[in-house]
Amino acid sequence: MEVRDPVHGPIQILNEEIPIIEHPFFQRLRKVKQLGLSEYIFPGATHTRYLHSLGVMRVGMRVFDRLFATNTAKAATATKGFQRIRETFKLAALLHDLGHAPLSHSTEIAMPMLSKLGIHLLKDRQATHEDYTIKAITDSSFSDSLEKVQKKFGVHRSAIAALISGTNSDPSYFSFGKGNIDYFPLLHQLISSEMDCDRMDYLLRDSYFCGVSYGNFEIDWIIDNLDPCIIDGRAYLGIGERAVSSFDDFLLARYHMFLMVYFHYRSVCLEQLLFKYLDSCNQEYAIPANIEEYQKHDDYFLIDILKKSKNIYADKILKNNIPPKIFESFGHDELGILKKLEHYLKQQEIDYIRSSSQGRLSKYYRSQESRATEVLKLKVIKFLPKSKIYIDIDRATDLFSKFSETHRIERIHCDLRKVSPFDKKQIMNMIDEKKALYSKYTTPSQRRR
C-alpha cells in the first residue's frame, strides 16, 4: 500500500500494517485537524493528525535507516531482534498521536482522572492525550489490529507504548548487536525530544499548509549527519559537528513558528473561548473514560455539540467571533499595566479574555529548573584524527545562551463597544500608559506621529 504525501512524497505501508491504518481508532485522526481552530486564521491549515502521523512514520524510517547504515550495523539488520526493534519504532512514530483530543490540546481539560481510565499510579492526576494513546495501544479493540505485526516481527504492544512514554521496564527488548547495546534512549529521543521526528514533520507540514516559510529547515542535511553515540552500553542521539548550524536553524524555525503561527493572537483567543466553554457548559461536553467510546470523539463530534449548545462561548467559536485585542505585552516592563487593566475589568465586572502564551527555544532549560523527569540531551560528535568525542549540544552552540529567557506574550481581549463611556475612558487611559513607558526611547518627531 502506498500513500501520497504532499510533504514527503510516497509513503510505503506494509501489508501487516494495513489493519492498523484502517482501524476506526486510527481513522479517527482523519477528522482531527493538526492545528485545531487555526484554519480560521490560516485557511489552508485543514491538514489532519492522520496525515501528520504517516509523515512522522516516514521521517522516522529515514532517520532510523540512516542511524543503522554503517557496516557494523548492517551486519545486525538481518537478525530478528533488529527487525523487531525497527518495526516497534516505526509503529511508535505512527501511533504517537493516536489518543489526541478533538480540536486542540485545550479539550484535555475535559478528560477524566487517570484512575477512571484504568491506569493506576501512586498519585492520581488528570489524564492527557498521551495516556489515551497508551491505553488504546495496550488495552482496547485497537490492540487487535497489531496482531499481524506481532506475528511477523515479534513486536510487543508494551514496547511501542514504552517508546512513546519514555518509561521502559525491559532493556533487553531494545538491545542488540556487538556489546548488546541498549538503543532505547536513542529511539525514545526520536519519538520525543529536542529534535524528534514529530517536530521534523510538523514544522515542515504546518508551514506548507499555513502558507508560511518560518518552519522550513534542512531536513536532509540534518538526517545525513545523525549518528548513534554509544556511552556505557547505551545509545544516544548524536549529530555531527558540521551540522550544528543546521540544528540551530531547526530550533529557530520552531521558535518562529510558535511566535508567528501557533501563538497568533486569534488562534490563542479562540482556544481561550474553548476553555471558557468547557468550563461553563455543565458537562455538555466531556471526554469519556471508556476508551471504546472515545473513538467517536473527533472535531466533527465536538463541533456538532457546539452547534446544538445555547452556551454563548460555543456560538462565538462557531462564528469566529473573538473580542478585539486591546492590550498586548511582550516583556516584563508592561506586565504592571496589564495587571492593573485586568484588575479594573474584574472590578467593574466587564467581560474580557486574557491569554498567556509562552515558549522557550529549548526544553533543556526546563529540565535544569525541574529535575522531575530526565531530559536526554542531543550529543554533538567531534571527529578527531583517530577517534571521536561527544559533548552536550548546549556546549557546541551559543544559541541556547542567547535565547535562554522564556518568551512570553500576554494579551487582553475586550469589546469596548459594550462598556460605558466612563469605563472606556478609564481603560484607554491605562492602555495609553504603555506609550508613556516607551516615550524615553523615542524622538520628539516620533512622539508627534
VEXGUKE-59978 format. One line per 5 residues: number of its first residue (from 1); for each residue x negated, y negated, z negated of C-alpha. Coordinates in nm, 4 decimals. Each point is the difference from the previous one (the first is absolute). Layout:
BEGIN
NUM = X/Y/Z | ... $
This chain:
BEGIN
1 = 0.0000/0.0000/0.0000 | -0.1272/-0.3478/0.0864 | 0.1132/-0.3386/-0.1296 | -0.0848/-0.3189/0.1916 | -0.1040/-0.2768/-0.2375 $
6 = -0.0438/-0.3597/0.1265 | -0.2879/-0.0568/-0.2440 | -0.2073/0.3215/0.0119 | 0.1199/0.1676/0.3190 | 0.0979/0.3697/0.0190 $
11 = 0.0293/0.1817/-0.3354 | -0.0084/0.3794/0.0052 | 0.2284/0.2017/-0.2290 | -0.0694/0.3709/-0.0581 | 0.2869/0.2460/0.0434 $
16 = -0.0257/0.0875/-0.3694 | 0.0471/-0.3691/-0.0871 | 0.3167/-0.0526/0.2053 | 0.2352/0.1246/-0.2785 | -0.1582/-0.2623/-0.2289 $
21 = 0.0502/-0.2830/0.2489 | 0.3550/0.1109/0.0809 | 0.1142/0.0471/-0.3601 | 0.2732/-0.2519/-0.1016 | -0.2175/-0.1287/-0.2843 $
26 = -0.2773/-0.1060/0.2391 | 0.2493/-0.1130/0.2649 | 0.1428/-0.2346/-0.2664 | -0.3114/-0.2137/0.0529 | 0.1278/-0.0862/0.3495 $
31 = 0.2582/-0.2128/-0.1802 | -0.2342/-0.1649/-0.2507 | -0.1703/-0.3061/0.1483 | -0.3683/-0.0441/-0.0740 | 0.0381/-0.3678/-0.0925 $
36 = 0.3535/0.0050/-0.1356 | 0.1692/-0.3382/0.0344 | -0.2943/-0.1595/0.1831 | 0.1722/0.0476/0.3352 | 0.2068/-0.3076/-0.0892 $
41 = -0.3248/-0.1988/0.0283 | -0.1958/0.2106/0.2511 | 0.2649/0.1384/0.2409 | -0.2380/0.2621/0.1373 | -0.0573/0.1545/-0.3435 $
46 = 0.2572/0.2761/0.0456 | -0.2553/0.2821/-0.0148 | 0.0616/0.2783/-0.2491 | -0.1806/0.2049/-0.2604 | 0.0560/0.3011/0.2257 $
51 = -0.2324/-0.1328/0.2694 | -0.2387/-0.1416/-0.2614 | -0.0272/0.3442/-0.1636 | -0.0876/0.1611/0.3326 | -0.2556/-0.2759/0.0563 $
56 = -0.1649/0.0592/-0.3376 | -0.0245/0.3694/0.0858 | -0.1664/-0.0865/0.3330 | -0.2505/-0.2359/-0.1626 | -0.0618/0.2586/-0.2718 $
61 = -0.0907/0.2677/0.2525 | -0.2374/-0.2331/0.1816 | -0.1749/-0.0855/-0.3261 | -0.0051/0.3596/-0.1266 | -0.1498/0.1369/0.3221 $
66 = -0.2618/-0.2760/0.0004 | -0.1023/0.0747/-0.3601 | -0.0480/0.3691/0.0764 | -0.1610/-0.0411/0.3424 | -0.3594/0.0691/-0.1148 $
71 = -0.1709/0.3274/0.0907 | 0.0126/0.1188/-0.3602 | 0.3708/-0.0705/-0.0260 | 0.0748/0.1591/0.3382 | -0.1210/0.3330/-0.1343 $
76 = 0.2746/-0.0133/-0.2610 | 0.2833/-0.1076/0.2300 | 0.0773/0.3556/0.1075 | 0.0583/0.1188/-0.3562 | 0.3509/0.0413/-0.1373 $
81 = -0.0868/-0.2223/-0.2943 | -0.0914/-0.2899/0.2264 | 0.3120/0.0344/0.2148 | 0.2140/0.0157/-0.3150 | -0.1531/-0.3228/-0.1306 $
86 = 0.0338/-0.1732/0.3375 | 0.3698/0.0849/0.0279 | 0.0639/-0.0933/-0.3635 | -0.1538/-0.3416/0.0575 | 0.1904/-0.0430/0.3271 $
91 = 0.3311/0.0631/-0.1767 | -0.0884/-0.2304/-0.2903 | -0.0573/-0.2788/0.2544 | 0.3254/0.0827/0.1782 | 0.2117/0.0218/-0.3168 $
96 = -0.1508/-0.2776/-0.2138 | 0.3140/-0.2181/0.0417 | 0.2585/0.2802/-0.0010 | 0.1802/-0.1295/-0.3095 | 0.0003/-0.3686/0.0913 $
101 = 0.3109/-0.1901/-0.1072 | 0.2313/-0.1928/0.2375 | -0.0868/-0.3502/0.1265 | -0.3010/-0.0720/-0.2206 | -0.1858/0.0692/-0.3215 $
106 = 0.2572/-0.2267/-0.1660 | 0.2576/0.2787/-0.0161 | -0.2279/0.2061/-0.2235 | 0.1546/-0.1855/-0.2944 | 0.3136/0.2054/0.0758 $
111 = -0.1883/0.3263/-0.0541 | 0.0688/0.2143/-0.3096 | -0.2386/0.0949/-0.2769 | -0.2567/0.2631/0.0902 | 0.1465/0.2567/-0.2409 $
116 = 0.3332/-0.0098/0.1868 | -0.1874/0.0848/0.3179 | -0.1198/0.3156/-0.1728 | -0.3583/-0.1210/-0.0419 | -0.1050/-0.0001/-0.3632 $
121 = -0.2982/-0.1964/-0.1321 | -0.1096/-0.0811/-0.3534 | 0.1375/-0.3518/0.0482 | 0.3138/-0.0453/0.2084 | 0.0148/-0.2845/0.2533 $
126 = 0.2002/-0.1145/0.2983 | -0.0509/0.2091/0.3119 | -0.1722/-0.1402/0.3099 | 0.0130/0.0921/0.3677 | -0.3164/0.2069/-0.0512 $
131 = 0.1806/0.2090/-0.2627 | 0.2801/0.0654/0.2485 | -0.2632/0.0952/0.2581 | -0.1590/0.2528/-0.2366 | 0.3408/0.1377/-0.1008 $
136 = 0.1079/0.0427/0.3632 | -0.3217/0.1816/0.0958 | -0.0139/0.2348/-0.2988 | 0.3598/0.0523/-0.1128 | 0.2743/-0.0598/0.2566 $
141 = 0.1557/0.1453/0.3137 | -0.2745/-0.1820/0.1918 | -0.2567/0.2340/-0.1590 | 0.1326/0.2827/0.2198 | -0.1084/-0.1889/0.3141 $
146 = -0.3621/0.0623/-0.1030 | 0.0371/0.3780/0.0249 | -0.1626/0.0383/0.3438 | -0.3099/-0.2064/-0.0858 | -0.0259/0.1907/-0.3279 $
151 = -0.0047/0.3313/0.1870 | -0.2452/-0.1078/0.2724 | -0.2428/-0.2173/-0.1984 | 0.0582/0.0982/-0.3634 | 0.1040/-0.3558/-0.0907 $
156 = 0.1282/-0.0539/-0.3550 | 0.2763/-0.2543/-0.0568 | -0.1595/-0.0957/-0.3312 | -0.3260/-0.0828/0.1809 | 0.1804/-0.2364/0.2403 $
161 = 0.1569/-0.1699/-0.3016 | -0.3393/-0.0173/-0.1743 | -0.1587/-0.1920/0.2883 | 0.2849/-0.2525/-0.0109 | 0.0083/-0.0422/-0.3785 $
166 = -0.3770/0.0184/-0.0545 | 0.0320/0.2631/-0.2739 | -0.1465/0.3404/0.0791 | 0.0043/0.2991/-0.2337 | -0.1738/0.2424/0.2400 $
171 = -0.3421/-0.1289/0.1209 | -0.0748/0.3335/0.1691 | 0.2816/-0.0579/0.2527 | -0.1854/-0.2931/0.1586 | -0.3493/0.1528/-0.0259 $
176 = -0.1860/0.1643/0.2882 | -0.3293/0.0135/0.1884 | -0.3578/0.0179/-0.1195 | -0.0120/-0.0846/-0.3679 | 0.3782/0.0411/-0.0287 $
181 = 0.0507/-0.3779/0.0120 | 0.3248/-0.1393/-0.1457 | 0.1525/-0.2220/0.2709 | 0.3068/-0.1055/-0.1993 | -0.1314/-0.3502/-0.0950 $
186 = -0.0801/-0.0842/0.3631 | 0.3324/0.1289/0.1350 | 0.2004/-0.1821/-0.2655 | -0.1874/-0.3213/0.0878 | 0.1204/0.0428/0.3579 $
191 = 0.3590/0.0260/-0.1263 | -0.0151/-0.2782/-0.2593 | -0.2935/-0.2367/-0.0452 | -0.1516/-0.3286/0.1129 | -0.0392/0.1320/0.3537 $
196 = 0.2524/0.2782/0.0450 | 0.1768/0.1263/0.3106 | 0.3267/-0.1576/-0.1159 | -0.1522/-0.3490/0.0140 | -0.1827/0.0695/0.3243 $
201 = 0.3327/0.0787/0.1620 | 0.2331/-0.2567/-0.1531 | -0.2301/-0.2975/0.0639 | -0.0177/0.0759/0.3717 | 0.3646/0.1088/0.0227 $
206 = 0.1466/-0.2923/-0.1937 | -0.2097/-0.2458/0.2026 | 0.1184/0.1581/0.3241 | 0.3697/-0.0058/-0.0847 | -0.0038/-0.3392/-0.1744 $
211 = -0.1728/-0.1578/0.2985 | -0.2986/-0.1279/-0.1987 | -0.3730/0.0715/0.0123 | -0.0934/-0.0394/-0.3682 | -0.0161/0.3757/-0.0661 $
216 = -0.2281/0.1004/0.2868 | -0.3361/0.1573/-0.0824 | -0.2625/0.2279/0.1591 | 0.1522/0.3379/-0.0858 | -0.2177/0.1952/0.2478 $
221 = -0.3256/-0.1436/-0.1349 | 0.1033/0.0581/-0.3604 | 0.0988/0.3633/0.0638 | -0.3225/0.0656/0.1931 | -0.2026/-0.1163/-0.3009 $
226 = 0.1756/0.1992/-0.2731 | -0.1912/0.2824/-0.1686 | 0.0362/0.2154/-0.3119 | -0.2190/-0.0923/-0.2974 | -0.0840/0.3082/-0.2060 $
231 = -0.0665/-0.0886/-0.3644 | -0.0261/0.2655/-0.2726 | 0.1883/0.2597/0.2019 | 0.2880/-0.2313/0.0938 | 0.0648/-0.1827/0.3284 $
236 = 0.0932/-0.3687/0.0173 | 0.0828/-0.2295/0.2893 | -0.2966/-0.1888/0.1399 | -0.0562/-0.2514/0.2780 | -0.3239/-0.0725/0.1828 $
241 = -0.1765/-0.3244/-0.0874 | 0.0319/-0.1351/0.3542 | 0.3819/0.0119/-0.0241 | 0.0301/-0.1977/-0.3252 | 0.0873/-0.3169/0.1930 $
246 = 0.2846/0.1902/0.1685 | 0.1198/0.1093/-0.3438 | -0.0037/-0.3682/-0.1003 | 0.2200/-0.0756/0.3022 | 0.2329/0.2832/-0.1020 $
251 = 0.0412/-0.1456/-0.3503 | 0.0558/-0.3499/0.1346 | 0.2539/0.1311/0.2532 | 0.2058/0.1464/-0.2839 | -0.0431/-0.3153/-0.2074 $
256 = 0.1231/-0.2206/0.2837 | 0.2927/0.2320/0.0750 | 0.1148/-0.0391/-0.3583 | -0.0267/-0.3775/0.0130 | 0.1589/-0.0467/0.3419 $
261 = 0.2441/0.2930/0.0338 | 0.0696/0.1988/-0.3178 | 0.0127/-0.3154/-0.2173 | 0.2031/-0.2044/0.2498 | 0.2301/-0.2151/-0.2098 $
266 = 0.3184/0.1175/0.1720 | -0.0879/0.3698/-0.0357 | -0.0871/-0.0447/-0.3653 | 0.3187/-0.1966/-0.0690 | 0.2133/0.2693/0.1655 $
271 = -0.1640/0.2571/-0.2264 | 0.0844/-0.2176/-0.2998 | 0.3626/-0.0116/0.1159 | -0.0087/0.3798/0.0156 | -0.1394/0.0081/-0.3547 $
276 = 0.2825/-0.2283/-0.1144 | 0.2570/0.2187/0.1731 | -0.1304/0.3187/-0.1628 | -0.0125/-0.1739/-0.3363 | 0.3577/-0.1264/0.0204 $
281 = 0.1892/0.2641/0.1991 | 0.1035/0.2156/-0.2990 | -0.1471/0.3196/0.1472 | 0.1735/-0.0625/0.3336 | -0.3231/0.1359/0.1420 $
286 = -0.2263/0.2388/-0.1880 | -0.2534/0.2499/0.1262 | 0.1019/0.3521/-0.1063 | -0.2193/0.2283/-0.2081 | 0.1172/0.2933/0.2126 $
291 = -0.2672/0.0368/0.2670 | 0.2443/0.1552/0.2490 | 0.2415/-0.2932/-0.0301 | -0.2920/-0.2371/0.0575 | -0.0257/0.1200/0.3614 $
296 = 0.2924/-0.2204/0.1038 | -0.1489/-0.3137/-0.1574 | -0.1443/-0.1941/0.2919 | 0.0239/-0.3635/0.1132 | 0.3361/0.0547/0.1672 $
301 = 0.1471/0.1623/-0.3110 | -0.0979/-0.2982/-0.2154 | 0.1067/-0.2578/0.2591 | 0.3409/0.1678/0.0215 | 0.0365/-0.0426/-0.3775 $
306 = -0.1038/-0.3652/0.0305 | 0.2644/-0.0531/0.2693 | 0.2734/0.1381/-0.2254 | -0.1187/-0.1918/-0.3049 | 0.1607/-0.3172/-0.1331 $
311 = -0.3283/-0.0947/-0.1687 | -0.1176/-0.3481/0.1051 | -0.3609/0.1149/0.0433 | 0.1025/0.2854/0.2292 | 0.1709/-0.2533/0.2264 $
316 = -0.3074/-0.2248/0.0010 | -0.2285/0.2907/0.0971 | 0.2213/0.1108/0.2876 | 0.0291/-0.3555/0.1332 | -0.3708/-0.0753/-0.0499 $
321 = 0.1216/-0.2931/-0.2060 | -0.2846/-0.0977/-0.2278 | -0.0012/-0.3289/-0.1905 | -0.2561/-0.2576/0.1217 | -0.3507/0.0101/-0.1416 $
326 = -0.0439/-0.3133/-0.2138 | -0.3347/0.0705/-0.1694 | -0.3048/0.2088/0.0814 | -0.3109/0.0428/-0.2106 | -0.3273/0.1477/0.1249 $
331 = -0.2195/-0.0716/-0.3009 | -0.0160/-0.0386/-0.3757 | 0.0175/-0.3819/0.0175 | 0.3614/0.0060/0.1167 | 0.1327/0.2615/-0.2441 $
336 = 0.0776/-0.2625/-0.2642 | 0.2327/-0.1824/0.2386 | 0.1616/0.3273/0.1077 | 0.0703/0.1036/-0.3608 | 0.1423/-0.3432/-0.0782 $
341 = 0.2247/0.0204/0.3065 | 0.1167/0.3509/-0.0837 | 0.0742/-0.1009/-0.3596 | 0.2196/-0.2860/0.1228 | 0.1902/0.2263/0.2420 $
346 = 0.0660/0.2497/-0.2780 | 0.1022/-0.2713/-0.2441 | 0.2498/-0.1482/0.2468 | 0.1230/0.3492/0.1003 | -0.0858/-0.0650/0.3637 $
351 = -0.0228/0.3123/0.2165 | -0.3517/0.0532/0.1353 | -0.2414/0.2725/0.1034 | -0.3588/0.0198/-0.1156 | -0.2385/0.2321/0.1786 $
356 = -0.3548/0.0926/-0.0847 | -0.2338/0.1625/0.2514 | -0.3500/0.0950/-0.0965 | -0.2744/0.2063/0.1515 | -0.3708/0.0571/-0.0032 $
361 = -0.2483/0.0758/0.2680 | -0.0908/0.3217/-0.1817 | 0.1534/0.2335/-0.2578 | -0.3488/0.0569/-0.1485 | 0.0434/-0.3054/-0.2223 $
366 = 0.3202/0.1424/-0.1424 | -0.1890/0.3153/-0.0915 | -0.2543/-0.2043/-0.1926 | 0.2778/-0.1695/-0.1988 | 0.1995/0.3174/-0.0677 $
371 = -0.1774/0.3319/-0.0392 | 0.3261/0.1964/-0.0141 | -0.0735/0.1696/0.3331 | -0.3258/0.0717/0.1780 | -0.0512/-0.1875/0.3244 $
376 = -0.2423/0.1769/0.2314 | -0.2145/-0.2625/0.1672 | -0.1025/0.0236/0.3604 | -0.3721/0.0729/0.0299 | -0.2377/-0.1704/0.2407 $
381 = -0.2608/0.2264/0.1566 | -0.3442/-0.1558/0.0374 | -0.2163/0.2070/0.2334 | -0.3716/0.0159/-0.0835 | -0.2754/0.1541/0.2206 $
386 = 0.0302/0.3460/-0.1589 | 0.2985/-0.0301/-0.2300 | 0.3108/-0.1983/-0.0814 | 0.1428/-0.1660/-0.3081 | 0.3539/-0.0877/-0.1055 $
391 = 0.1095/-0.3253/-0.1593 | 0.3454/-0.1297/-0.0973 | 0.1620/-0.2174/0.2661 | 0.0168/-0.3073/-0.2257 | -0.3812/0.0000/-0.0168 $
396 = -0.0301/-0.0031/0.3797 | 0.2167/-0.3028/0.0786 | 0.0602/-0.3363/-0.1667 | 0.3601/-0.0084/0.1207 | 0.1243/0.1326/-0.3338 $
401 = -0.1563/-0.2804/-0.2015 | 0.1357/-0.2615/0.2416 | 0.3554/0.1320/-0.0308 | -0.0005/0.1323/-0.3571 | 0.2867/-0.2263/-0.1092 $
406 = 0.3592/0.1163/0.0310 | 0.1794/-0.1992/0.2707 | 0.3346/-0.0995/-0.1452 | 0.2892/-0.1755/0.1712 | 0.2895/-0.1252/-0.2129 $
411 = 0.3170/-0.1301/0.1627 | 0.3345/-0.1410/-0.1053 | 0.3037/0.0072/0.2275 | 0.3059/-0.2105/-0.0747 | 0.2853/-0.1461/0.2055 $
416 = -0.0112/-0.3665/-0.1018 | 0.3221/-0.0672/0.1908 | 0.1840/0.1751/-0.2813 | -0.1396/-0.2061/-0.2877 | 0.1121/-0.3369/-0.1327 $
421 = -0.1706/-0.3195/0.1250 | -0.1504/-0.0515/-0.3462 | -0.1469/0.3527/-0.0153 | -0.1273/-0.0299/0.3555 | -0.1848/-0.3207/-0.0888 $
426 = -0.1581/0.1616/-0.3071 | -0.1063/0.3016/0.2041 | -0.1495/-0.2134/0.2783 | -0.1938/-0.2043/-0.2565 | -0.1584/0.3193/-0.1330 $
431 = -0.0810/0.1205/0.3505 | -0.1645/-0.3367/0.0750 | -0.2381/0.0598/-0.2921 | -0.1792/0.2420/0.2316 | -0.0899/-0.2905/0.2303 $
436 = -0.1360/-0.1990/-0.2928 | -0.2086/0.2994/-0.1039 | -0.1976/-0.0175/0.3253 | 0.0020/-0.3767/0.0531 | -0.3577/-0.0272/-0.1275 $
441 = -0.1142/0.2203/0.2917 | 0.1648/-0.2130/0.2702 | -0.0942/-0.3308/0.1623 | 0.2304/-0.3060/-0.0170 | 0.0979/0.0485/0.3665 $
446 = 0.0942/0.3643/-0.0643 | 0.2135/-0.1035/-0.2967 | 0.1826/-0.2563/0.2177 | 0.0806/0.2710/0.2541 $
